[in-house]
Amino acid sequence: MLTRDRTRGADSLSVITSVDRDGRLADRLPMRVMAWFPGAPISFSVDPGPVAIVQPGGDGRINSRGYLRLPLRIRRRCKVEVGSRVLVVPNKERAEVLVLPMWVLDDLLITFRSSTSTKRGPT
């Protein structure tokens, strides 16, 4: 699934993609948006949420076919399992890619709706 953020322009394309048994994200589009090509050095960190943050530089690399592979330590901290779907958000302004497990997005949206709306009955 491809989403365009109309407020940020064509340089920002978010995708929902799956993660394979080796931590590889199935969609390469965010890497192309960031101009991170095979062999590009990258680093990983995790912010509360948990949200994986990928930035240029570091010991990691975009693989030889242009895919991003989340290391096992990052997958464990973010509770990402084989076949999990994640939201991948490239942010050129901050030179980073955010990877959010769908359960984090679910929790975020439920919390947001709980705080902004009144309870309604069936319509």
Secondary structure, 3 states (H helix, E strand, C coil): CEEECCCCCCCCEEEEEEECCCCEECCCHHHHHCCCCCCCEEEEEEECCCEEEEEECCCEECCCCCCCECCHHHHHHHCCCCCCEEEEEEECCCCEEEEEEHHHHHHHHHHHHHHHCCCCCCC
